Amino acid sequence: MDTCWASGAALAVRRAAFTSVGGFDEHLFMYCEDVDLSWRLRAGGYRLQYVPAARVTHYSYENGGPKLGEYAGSFYGNLLLRYKFGSWRDIWRGHKMYLGALRRPLHFNGVRRVLAKNYLRHFIKLWPFLFWRFSHRAEYGARPARFEGGFSPDRGLWKFTPPQETPLISVIVRTCGRPQTLKRTLESLRWQTYRSFEIIVAEDGPPAAREMVERDFAELPIRYLNDGRFHGRAANGNRGLAAARGALCNFLDDDDFFYPDHLELLAGVLCAHPEADLVLGSAMAMFVAKDGTVTEVRPMVFDRIDRFTMCQNCRIPIQTVLFRRSLFERYGGLIETLEAHEDWGMWLKYLEHGRRITPHAPDVRRATSLFVQPAAQSDAAARMEAYRKSDADFYSDASLCFNVTLADMRRYYDDMIADMRCLEARGELHEFLEQQAKRGE
């Protein structure tokens, strides 16, 4: 529920707190002034928290993107904030980022002229920020600013359609012997704005989480499944699916999270398309160090999701899909013969047989969940190696053979050529091809 930054468009702040930190910095105009205020509030010992039940209408542009002034002003404000709060390394990276945008900006008329003008102007405007920095060094030292990944990574815009119906959604939470990790995940379900749901906690092995679930989440509609035996990741998830009472199902593993609008947004989309069997959402990737520190949060962007792209890697984080329980009843669930990739095979079957809303792409491009990954390269490599051991079994599974048409192959070929032209224009084609040549390693 805590956040390091709150938008000025939707921020309620106590007058005493606002006054004690000096209010808004008048040297920042329009862009990043709310980030600056948020960081000074945190440095002053105040907490910033989300209030999921509060609805705020924020008007956006028709094309869903920023205007030139907002785009250029954000880079300008970011650079000045780095002088005020960041390390010298942060300042250097800020210049590198700014000059990178100047070299390859978004396509606005006159964008380079505006960016160049602001860049030269910032050398005159930076002095108040440097003076503040040296006189308040201890104040923000205990709560350092984080610039990597953006102040608040952009989840994306989406036109919200309230669900016309409120079907019961079964959220299946797989867990195994880590109650404290599970507790944080269940807290994200506590704040869901859509209330017609049940939670099925399927714990593999001994009932380590039973007491915590019954004590701390008595107000939530939770059914706890456990028989004391180890079933395996896939079989444990399928037990949860088999126990589901809802017409709609959604997985949420015990180390991932839903944003408060997850169920409501996906249910609204699926209710608006009653002919569809599933809705594919989007997620943020959250990288967490061994000590629990979040090092980065960034969008998991997949422009295309079809059987061809899914043959290279799984483009569907397990918690991003809301699907009808009838798919499980007809085509089965997680593949129990696999030690890993068990959900990958299930999604391939559902994509083959299920009726989709958007044939070759995600249906919702606003991230509504967080997919947790290890921040350390060694941990990430070990995780991938564990998955790689199941590659041979996965690719030789006879149930994962599908027919494709010539039109499917032609469309995939055209998409691939378009991607390679884009990489070539950005000067990244050679690096990409080298990575692909070594992907088996």
RODO-2510 file (C-alpha; in nm, 4 decimals, decimal comma):
residues 441
     n   res          X          Y          Z
     1     m     0,0000     0,0000     0,0000
     2     d     0,2996     0,2348     0,0360
     3     t     0,4276     0,4335    -0,2587
     4     c     0,7292     0,6588    -0,3015
     5     w     0,5457     0,8971    -0,5367
     6     a     0,1907     1,0246    -0,5706
     7     s     0,0516     1,2237    -0,8618
     8     g    -0,0593     1,5770    -0,7827
     9     a    -0,3756     1,5065    -0,9816
    10     a    -0,4927     1,2609    -0,7169
    11     l    -0,3167     1,3493    -0,3933
    12     a    -0,4805     1,4318    -0,0600
    13     v    -0,2234     1,5645     0,1867
    14     r    -0,2521     1,6897     0,5432
    15     r    -0,2041     2,0655     0,5648
    16     a     0,0479     2,0324     0,8491
    17     a     0,2605     1,7907     0,6454
    18     f     0,2396     2,0072     0,3332
    19     t     0,3464     2,3163     0,5305
    20     s     0,6259     2,1434     0,7218
    21     v     0,8088     2,0407     0,4030
    22     g     0,7651     2,3816     0,2402
    23     g     0,4917     2,2968    -0,0096
    24     f     0,5656     2,2752    -0,3805
    25     d     0,9052     2,3801    -0,5133
    26     e     0,8327     2,6917    -0,7186
    27     h     1,1381     2,6272    -0,9344
    28     l     0,9566     2,3265    -1,0835
    29     f     0,6616     2,4109    -1,3047
    30     m     0,4005     2,1599    -1,4263
    31     y     0,6245     1,8544    -1,4558
    32     c     0,7804     1,6550    -1,1690
    33     e     0,6706     1,8998    -0,8970
    34     d     0,4503     1,6268    -0,7472
    35     v     0,7433     1,3838    -0,7483
    36     d     0,9561     1,6421    -0,5667
    37     l     0,6837     1,7013    -0,3045
    38     s     0,6354     1,3267    -0,2532
    39     w     1,0040     1,2662    -0,1950
    40     r     1,0293     1,5531     0,0552
    41     l     0,7231     1,4234     0,2411
    42     r     0,8868     1,0799     0,2717
    43     a     1,2165     1,2397     0,3800
    44     g     1,0190     1,4254     0,6480
    45     g     0,9006     1,0949     0,7941
    46     y     0,5525     1,0904     0,6391
    47     r     0,4005     0,7875     0,4658
    48     l     0,2410     0,7954     0,1221
    49     q    -0,0236     0,5311     0,0723
    50     y    -0,2632     0,4290    -0,2042
    51     v    -0,6370     0,4399    -0,1334
    52     p    -0,7800     0,1822    -0,3782
    53     a    -1,1439     0,2534    -0,2927
    54     a    -1,1128     0,6181    -0,3991
    55     r    -1,2003     0,6739    -0,7645
    56     v    -1,0416     0,9630    -0,9493
    57     t    -1,1303     1,0539    -1,3070
    58     h    -0,8200     1,1531    -1,4996
    59     y    -0,8813     1,2810    -1,8510
    60     s    -0,6393     1,1596    -2,1143
    61     y    -0,5707     1,2341    -2,4780
    62     e    -0,7612     1,0618    -2,7535
    63     n    -0,4598     0,8752    -2,8863
    64     g    -0,3557     0,7678    -2,5352
    65     g    -0,0103     0,9273    -2,5643
    66     p     0,1522     1,2408    -2,4207
    67     k     0,1595     1,5861    -2,5761
    68     l     0,4868     1,7464    -2,6844
    69     g     0,4990     1,9747    -2,3785
    70     e     0,4421     1,6849    -2,1404
    71     y     0,6975     1,4659    -2,3158
    72     a     0,9715     1,7317    -2,3212
    73     g     0,8827     1,8701    -1,9769
    74     s     0,9137     1,5284    -1,8145
    75     f     1,2714     1,4887    -1,9382
    76     y     1,3526     1,8423    -1,8230
    77     g     1,2039     1,7904    -1,4756
    78     n     1,3707     1,4505    -1,4402
    79     l     1,7118     1,6045    -1,5051
    80     l     1,6603     1,8826    -1,2489
    81     l     1,5416     1,6348    -0,9850
    82     r     1,8606     1,4368    -1,0313
    83     y     2,0628     1,7469    -0,9370
    84     k     1,8479     1,7906    -0,6275
    85     f     1,8198     1,4333    -0,4995
    86     g     2,0442     1,2023    -0,6988
    87     s     2,4040     1,0907    -0,6762
    88     w     2,6606     1,2104    -0,9274
    89     r     2,6076     0,8790    -1,1033
    90     d     2,2336     0,9548    -1,1240
    91     i     2,3119     1,2955    -1,2754
    92     w     2,5415     1,1413    -1,5347
    93     r     2,2779     0,8837    -1,6257
    94     g     2,0199     1,1617    -1,6513
    95     h     2,2302     1,3431    -1,9105
    96     k     2,2828     1,0187    -2,0996
    97     m     1,9078     0,9509    -2,0998
    98     y     1,8279     1,3064    -2,2123
    99     l     2,0782     1,3013    -2,4976
   100     g     1,9467     0,9594    -2,6009
   101     a     1,5959     1,1068    -2,6255
   102     l     1,7356     1,3998    -2,8231
   103     r     1,8942     1,1567    -3,0679
   104     r     1,5829     0,9347    -3,1025
   105     p     1,2771     1,1234    -2,9729
   106     l     0,9110     1,0416    -3,0125
   107     h     0,7580     1,1750    -3,3323
   108     f     0,6334     1,5266    -3,2553
   109     n     0,6749     1,8232    -3,4866
   110     g     0,9733     2,0262    -3,3667
   111     v     1,0490     1,7887    -3,0804
   112     r     1,4281     1,8095    -3,1158
   113     r     1,4184     2,1894    -3,1076
   114     v     1,2176     2,1883    -2,7844
   115     l     1,4371     1,9221    -2,6220
   116     a     1,7575     2,1050    -2,7208
   117     k     1,6224     2,4385    -2,5917
   118     n     1,5282     2,2859    -2,2563
   119     y     1,8628     2,1093    -2,2263
   120     l     2,0558     2,4351    -2,2693
   121     r     1,8155     2,6175    -2,0356
   122     h     1,8643     2,3667    -1,7538
   123     f     2,2280     2,4789    -1,7039
   124     i     2,0935     2,8196    -1,5954
   125     k     1,8092     2,6769    -1,3832
   126     l     1,9973     2,4059    -1,1917
   127     w     2,1594     2,6220    -0,9192
   128     p     1,8641     2,6340    -0,6732
   129     f     1,8520     2,2537    -0,6891
   130     l     2,2215     2,2155    -0,6134
   131     f     2,2004     2,4623    -0,3217
   132     w     1,9023     2,2720    -0,1751
   133     r     2,0932     1,9482    -0,2125
   134     f     2,3901     2,0601    -0,0054
   135     s     2,1759     2,2125     0,2724
   136     h     1,9458     1,9079     0,3049
   137     r     2,1901     1,6217     0,2598
   138     a     2,0951     1,4407     0,5819
   139     e     1,7226     1,4928     0,5296
   140     y     1,6908     1,2729     0,2222
   141     g     1,9887     1,0458     0,2905
   142     a     1,7782     0,7994     0,4911
   143     r     1,5219     0,7685     0,2124
   144     p     1,7166     0,7931    -0,1130
   145     a     1,5377     0,8755    -0,4360
   146     r     1,5120     0,6035    -0,6972
   147     f     1,5470     0,7043    -1,0583
   148     e     1,5881     0,3654    -1,2226
   149     g     1,2731     0,2442    -1,3945
   150     g     1,1035     0,5837    -1,3647
   151     f     0,9428     0,7544    -1,0678
   152     s     0,6358     0,5374    -1,1071
   153     p     0,6582     0,3008    -1,4053
   154     d     0,3771     0,3620    -1,6522
   155     r     0,1107     0,0916    -1,6324
   156     g    -0,0535     0,2185    -1,9513
   157     l    -0,3934     0,3706    -2,0229
   158     w    -0,7159     0,1816    -2,0775
   159     k    -1,0744     0,2933    -2,1249
   160     f    -1,2511     0,1481    -1,8237
   161     t    -1,5832    -0,0290    -1,8790
   162     p    -1,7591    -0,1298    -1,5538
   163     p    -1,8791    -0,4926    -1,5671
   164     q    -2,2473    -0,5125    -1,6630
   165     e    -2,2689    -0,8340    -1,4616
   166     t    -2,0822    -0,9583    -1,1554
   167     p    -1,9991    -1,3253    -1,2194
   168     l    -1,8125    -1,5067    -0,9459
   169     i    -1,4371    -1,5197    -1,0094
   170     s    -1,2294    -1,7962    -0,8530
   171     v    -0,8736    -1,6811    -0,7760
   172     i    -0,6469    -1,9855    -0,7397
   173     v    -0,3405    -1,9163    -0,5253
   174     r    -0,0708    -2,1848    -0,5329
   175     t     0,1651    -2,1896    -0,2360
   176     c     0,4118    -2,4199    -0,0626
   177     g     0,5550    -2,3587     0,2830
   178     r     0,6067    -1,9812     0,2820
   179     p     0,3241    -1,8150     0,4762
   180     q     0,4856    -1,4708     0,4993
   181     t     0,5222    -1,4506     0,1206
   182     l     0,1630    -1,5683     0,0802
   183     k     0,0440    -1,3056     0,3297
   184     r     0,1667    -1,0166     0,1137
   185     t    -0,0041    -1,1645    -0,1908
   186     l    -0,3357    -1,2105    -0,0110
   187     e    -0,3207    -0,8478     0,1018
   188     s    -0,3366    -0,7425    -0,2636
   189     l    -0,6642    -0,9348    -0,2923
   190     r    -0,8005    -0,7540     0,0106
   191     w    -0,8013    -0,4278    -0,1876
   192     q    -0,9765    -0,5485    -0,5042
   193     t    -1,2427    -0,3047    -0,6275
   194     y    -1,4389    -0,5992    -0,7755
   195     r    -1,5925    -0,7870    -0,4845
   196     s    -1,7607    -1,0913    -0,6433
   197     f    -1,4730    -1,3342    -0,6009
   198     e    -1,3583    -1,6319    -0,3970
   199     i    -1,0010    -1,7260    -0,3102
   200     i    -0,8804    -2,0838    -0,3210
   201     v    -0,5486    -2,1216    -0,1405
   202     a    -0,4009    -2,4556    -0,2500
   203     e    -0,0988    -2,5344    -0,0324
   204     d     0,1343    -2,8167    -0,1303
   205     g     0,2922    -3,0210     0,1494
   206     p     0,2419    -2,9487     0,5215
   207     p    -0,0209    -2,6866     0,6189
   208     a     0,2312    -2,4137     0,7024
   209     a    -0,0010    -2,1259     0,6095
   210     r    -0,3303    -2,2487     0,7533
   211     e    -0,3087    -2,0614     1,0861
   212     m    -0,2011    -1,7337     0,9197
   213     v    -0,4793    -1,7514     0,6595
   214     e    -0,7510    -1,8198     0,9161
   215     r    -0,6202    -1,5576     1,1610
   216     d    -0,5306    -1,2650     0,9326
   217     f    -0,7812    -1,2978     0,6486
   218     a    -1,1014    -1,4126     0,8171
   219     e    -1,2997    -1,1423     0,6329
   220     l    -1,2005    -1,2689     0,2867
   221     p    -1,3915    -1,5519     0,1118
   222     i    -1,1026    -1,7988     0,1320
   223     r    -1,1169    -2,1769     0,0992
   224     y    -0,7961    -2,3435     0,2121
   225     l    -0,7004    -2,6732     0,0451
   226     n    -0,4392    -2,8986     0,2014
   227     d    -0,4054    -3,2714     0,2689
   228     g    -0,0452    -3,2667     0,3949
   229     r     0,0992    -3,4371     0,0848
   230     f     0,3224    -3,3018    -0,1908
   231     h     0,1469    -3,3038    -0,5293
   232     g     0,3757    -3,0833    -0,7393
   233     r     0,3183    -2,7358    -0,8822
   234     a     0,0875    -2,8401    -1,1648
   235     a    -0,1234    -3,0919    -0,9729
   236     n    -0,1588    -2,8477    -0,6847
   237     g    -0,2892    -2,5793    -0,9226
   238     n    -0,5298    -2,8225    -1,0837
   239     r    -0,6679    -2,9133    -0,7399
   240     g    -0,7526    -2,5471    -0,6989
   241     l    -0,9181    -2,5317    -1,0417
   242     a    -1,1228    -2,8430    -0,9707
   243     a    -1,2500    -2,6864    -0,6470
   244     a    -1,3433    -2,3568    -0,8125
   245     r    -1,7080    -2,2553    -0,7981
   246     g    -1,6763    -1,9483    -1,0176
   247     a    -1,7608    -1,9384    -1,3876
   248     l    -1,4380    -1,7385    -1,4343
   249     c    -1,0916    -1,8320    -1,3052
   250     n    -0,7648    -1,6480    -1,2501
   251     f    -0,4341    -1,7810    -1,1150
   252     l    -0,2246    -1,5805    -0,8695
   253     d     0,0933    -1,7466    -0,7433
   254     d     0,1965    -1,6753    -0,3859
   255     d     0,4754    -1,4300    -0,4748
   256     d     0,2880    -1,2173    -0,7311
   257     f     0,0348    -0,9384    -0,6839
   258     f    -0,2819    -0,7900    -0,8299
   259     y    -0,3270    -0,4152    -0,8557
   260     p    -0,6654    -0,3148    -0,7044
   261     d    -0,8283    -0,2761    -1,0479
   262     h    -0,7190    -0,6156    -1,1840
   263     l    -1,0362    -0,8205    -1,1435
   264     e    -1,2724    -0,5325    -1,2201
   265     l    -1,0968    -0,4293    -1,5407
   266     l    -1,0576    -0,7822    -1,6811
   267     a    -1,4127    -0,8802    -1,5800
   268     g    -1,5448    -0,5672    -1,7534
   269     v    -1,3664    -0,6591    -2,0759
   270     l    -1,4852    -1,0210    -2,0694
   271     c    -1,8448    -0,9220    -1,9878
   272     a    -1,8374    -0,6829    -2,2834
   273     h    -1,7415    -0,9812    -2,5055
   274     p    -1,9657    -1,2682    -2,3915
   275     e    -1,8605    -1,4732    -2,6949
   276     a    -1,4960    -1,4863    -2,5721
   277     d    -1,3463    -1,7559    -2,3488
   278     l    -1,0538    -1,5613    -2,2066
   279     v    -0,9069    -1,2133    -2,1772
   280     l    -0,5291    -1,1620    -2,1935
   281     g    -0,3968    -0,8818    -1,9754
   282     s    -0,0582    -0,7215    -1,9143
   283     a     0,1772    -0,7032    -1,6172
   284     m     0,4648    -0,5184    -1,4597
   285     a     0,7865    -0,7098    -1,3895
   286     m     0,9112    -0,6384    -1,0372
   287     f     1,2729    -0,7332    -0,9655
   288     v     1,3393    -0,8150    -0,5999
   289     a     1,6784    -0,8674    -0,4312
   290     k     1,7416    -1,1406    -0,1739
   291     d     1,6932    -0,8928     0,1130
   292     g     1,3470    -0,8031    -0,0204
   293     t     1,4496    -0,4713    -0,1768
   294     v     1,2691    -0,3842    -0,4996
   295     t     1,5401    -0,2832    -0,7459
   296     e     1,3272    -0,2121    -1,0527
   297     v     0,9725    -0,2239    -1,1837
   298     r     0,9135    -0,2161    -1,5567
   299     p     0,6338    -0,3096    -1,7982
   300     m     0,6243    -0,6554    -1,9563
   301     v     0,5290    -0,5493    -2,3085
   302     f     0,4177    -0,8112    -2,5607
   303     d     0,2849    -0,6656    -2,8840
   304     r     0,1888    -1,0071    -3,0204
   305     i     0,0653    -1,3233    -2,8565
   306     d    -0,0045    -1,6087    -3,0946
   307     r     0,1046    -1,9696    -3,1352
   308     f     0,4180    -1,8754    -3,3297
   309     t     0,5521    -1,6279    -3,0741
   310     m     0,4436    -1,8607    -2,7917
   311     c     0,6604    -2,1383    -2,9396
   312     q     0,9730    -1,9335    -2,8600
   313     n     0,8819    -1,8454    -2,5012
   314     c     0,5764    -1,8095    -2,2813
   315     r     0,4408    -1,4586    -2,3277
   316     i     0,1594    -1,5016    -2,0765
   317     p     0,2446    -1,4434    -1,7083
   318     i     0,0148    -1,6815    -1,5255
   319     q    -0,1712    -1,4141    -1,3280
   320     t    -0,2621    -1,1984    -1,6317
   321     v    -0,5375    -1,4205    -1,7782
   322     l    -0,9031    -1,4315    -1,6767
   323     f    -1,0594    -1,7391    -1,8374
   324     r    -1,3818    -1,9338    -1,8332
   325     r    -1,3789    -2,2470    -1,6198
   326     s    -1,5264    -2,4358    -1,9168
   327     l    -1,1811    -2,4290    -2,0826
   328     f    -1,0409    -2,6280    -1,7920
   329     e    -1,3322    -2,8721    -1,8038
   330     r    -1,2846    -2,9360    -2,1778
   331     y    -0,9101    -2,9187    -2,2325
   332     g    -0,7578    -2,9739    -1,8905
   333     g    -0,5403    -2,7456    -1,6834
   334     l    -0,1729    -2,7284    -1,5945
   335     i     0,0306    -3,0108    -1,7484
   336     e     0,1158    -3,2404    -1,4587
   337     t     0,3857    -3,4403    -1,6408
   338     l     0,6100    -3,1330    -1,6525
   339     e     0,8288    -3,0055    -1,3689
   340     a     0,8218    -2,6592    -1,5304
   341     h     0,6434    -2,4857    -1,8198
   342     e     0,3216    -2,6385    -1,6866
   343     d     0,1236    -2,3189    -1,7502
   344     w     0,2895    -2,2575    -2,0897
   345     g     0,1386    -2,5761    -2,2289
   346     m    -0,2014    -2,4917    -2,0828
   347     w    -0,2053    -2,1471    -2,2474
   348     l    -0,1112    -2,2991    -2,5835
   349     k    -0,4131    -2,5289    -2,5615
   350     y    -0,6423    -2,2460    -2,4578
   351     l    -0,5143    -2,0246    -2,7411
   352     e    -0,5771    -2,3099    -2,9856
   353     h    -0,9298    -2,3917    -2,8755
   354     g    -1,0570    -2,0810    -2,6945
   355     r    -1,2377    -1,7924    -2,8568
   356     r    -1,0290    -1,4769    -2,8282
   357     i    -1,1187    -1,1081    -2,8252
   358     t    -0,8032    -0,9809    -2,9990
   359     p    -0,6732    -1,2608    -3,2253
   360     h    -0,2968    -1,1935    -3,2190
   361     a    -0,2323    -0,9506    -2,9330
   362     p    -0,3096    -0,8932    -2,5647
   363     d    -0,6621    -0,7670    -2,4999
   364     v    -0,5697    -0,5211    -2,2246
   365     r    -0,2508    -0,3147    -2,2499
   366     r    -0,2783    -0,1650    -1,9028
   367     a    -0,0723    -0,3601    -1,6499
   368     t    -0,3013    -0,4842    -1,3739
   369     s    -0,0651    -0,7193    -1,1905
   370     l     0,2951    -0,7549    -1,0727
   371     f     0,5081    -1,0519    -1,1775
   372     v     0,7983    -1,0931    -0,9333
   373     q     1,1422    -1,1966    -1,0608
   374     p     1,4844    -1,2236    -0,8908
   375     a     1,7035    -0,9167    -0,9277
   376     a     2,0388    -1,0987    -0,8989
   377     q     2,1695    -1,2317    -1,2301
   378     s     2,2876    -1,5523    -1,0619
   379     d     1,9396    -1,6208    -0,9210
   380     a     1,7750    -1,5430    -1,2541
   381     a     2,0194    -1,7763    -1,4343
   382     a     1,9545    -2,0567    -1,1845
   383     r     1,5813    -2,0109    -1,2297
   384     m     1,6115    -2,0311    -1,6077
   385     e     1,8348    -2,3376    -1,5844
   386     a     1,5706    -2,5130    -1,3746
   387     y     1,3106    -2,4386    -1,6406
   388     r     1,5449    -2,5419    -1,9224
   389     k     1,5617    -2,8960    -1,7819
   390     s     1,1976    -2,9402    -1,8854
   391     d     1,2491    -2,8092    -2,2398
   392     a     1,2908    -3,1514    -2,3999
   393     d     0,9757    -3,2898    -2,2377
   394     f     0,7807    -2,9763    -2,3220
   395     y     0,8742    -2,9665    -2,6914
   396     s     0,8147    -3,3385    -2,7356
   397     d     0,4680    -3,3353    -2,5753
   398     a     0,2333    -3,4854    -2,8364
   399     s    -0,0630    -3,2926    -2,6958
   400     l     0,1039    -2,9652    -2,7976
   401     c     0,0853    -3,0165    -3,1750
   402     f    -0,1341    -2,7706    -3,3648
   403     n    -0,2342    -2,7081    -3,7240
   404     v    -0,1520    -2,3758    -3,8900
   405     t    -0,2683    -2,2313    -4,2191
   406     l    -0,0637    -2,0717    -4,4949
   407     a    -0,2237    -1,7403    -4,3979
   408     d    -0,0964    -1,7854    -4,0402
   409     m     0,2565    -1,8494    -4,1629
   410     r     0,2464    -1,5557    -4,4035
   411     r     0,1288    -1,3167    -4,1326
   412     y     0,4001    -1,4378    -3,8946
   413     y     0,6653    -1,3948    -4,1659
   414     d     0,5518    -1,0380    -4,2409
   415     d     0,5545    -0,9546    -3,8694
   416     m     0,9066    -1,0947    -3,8328
   417     i     1,0368    -0,8861    -4,1246
   418     a     0,8748    -0,5743    -3,9749
   419     d     1,0438    -0,6432    -3,6401
   420     m     1,3842    -0,6885    -3,8003
   421     r     1,3473    -0,3646    -3,9978
   422     c     1,2656    -0,1849    -3,6737
   423     l     1,5732    -0,3307    -3,5012
   424     e     1,7883    -0,2383    -3,7995
   425     a     1,6652     0,1228    -3,7895
   426     r     1,7559     0,1403    -3,4191
   427     g     2,0992    -0,0124    -3,4780
   428     e     2,0139    -0,3171    -3,2650
   429     l     1,9694    -0,5916    -3,5258
   430     h     2,3186    -0,7426    -3,4940
   431     e     2,2936    -0,7595    -3,1124
   432     f     1,9504    -0,9241    -3,1354
   433     l     2,0691    -1,1872    -3,3852
   434     e     2,3697    -1,2662    -3,1654
   435     q     2,1413    -1,3162    -2,8656
   436     q     1,9120    -1,5444    -3,0612
   437     a     2,2053    -1,7507    -3,1887
   438     k     2,3124    -1,8136    -2,8262
   439     r     1,9657    -1,8616    -2,6754
   440     g     2,0283    -2,2367    -2,6291
   441     e     2,3179    -2,1589    -2,3968
***
